[in-house]
Amino acid sequence: MHELTPTQIRGLKLAKDGDLFPAEGKKWTHLNAEITYARSDRFKERPQKIKFLKTATLNELRDFGLLQTLNPDVDVEESAHGITMAGKMWLLRNK
């Protein structure tokens, strides 16, 4: 099995939460991602940042077979990516 860096693990967990779509600046994030606020923050003063993944990390995870393109007809750089069963199994074994 592959030994992943902490950045790759965070990216894999992000993909587990939902499909990843290209964003500006060679970043990938969930579709329609926006700044949210903590549930415990009743005044909504502390925004939580949008979580994202860099293109290089996405390519590494795709090369390992942990992520896959969801639309094979579109260019790899523009297609949405989702987690594979191998990626889900890796997360189960290596929490």
N, C-alpha and C positions, 0 to 999 in steps of 0.2 A: 504494500500500500504506500501511498505517497505521504511524505512529511510536509505539511503545509505551514506557511508562515502565519503569524497572527493576523496580518492584513488579508490573506487569502481565506482564513477561517471566518473573519467578519464578513467578507464578500459572499461566502457560501451561505452564511446564516441570513444575509440580506436577500439572497435569491430564494431561500426557503420561504421567506415571508411573502413573496410574490414575484412575478415576472419582472425582468429588468429591461428598461427601454433606454435608448441613447438620449443624452442630455447635452447641453452645451459644454464645451471645454474638455472633451474626451472623458466624460463621466457617464455613468449609467446609474439609473435609479428607477423607482417604481413609477408607473404611469400616473400623471397628475399629482405627483408628490408636492407637498407644500409644508411650510413651517407649521408645526403644531405646538400645543401647549401641554404641559404636564397635567394629568387628571387631578392631582392633589393641589394644584395651584388655582385657588378660587378667584384670584384677581387677574389671572392670565398675563402675568408680567414677565415670565421667563420662557421665551420661545425655545423649543427643541429644534436643533438643526435637522435639515434634510440629510438622511444617510445616503451615501453614494459609493460607487465603486469605480476605480480607474480602468481605462481600457486595457492597460497592460496586465492587470490582475485578472480581468475577465478572460483575456486570451490564454493566460496560464491555466486557469480553471477549466476552460474549454479544451485545452490540449490534454489535460489529465482525464478528461471524460466526465467531469463533475457537473458541467453546464453544457447545454445544447441550444442551437438556434431553433426558434419555434416556427419560422417560415423559411424553408430552404430555397424558395424562389427569389427571395430578396438578398441583396448583398449582405455579407456577414456583419459589416460595420453598421448597418441600418436595421437589422432584424432584431426583434425582441429575443431575449434569452431566458431560459428556465432551467431549473435544477433537474438533474437526471436522478434515476433511482440509485445510481452509484454514489452521487453526492449526498442523498438522504441517508444512505447506509453509512457513509463516512462520518457524517455528523452523529449518528446514533452510537457508533463505536468510539468516537474520539471527543466526547463532550469535554 
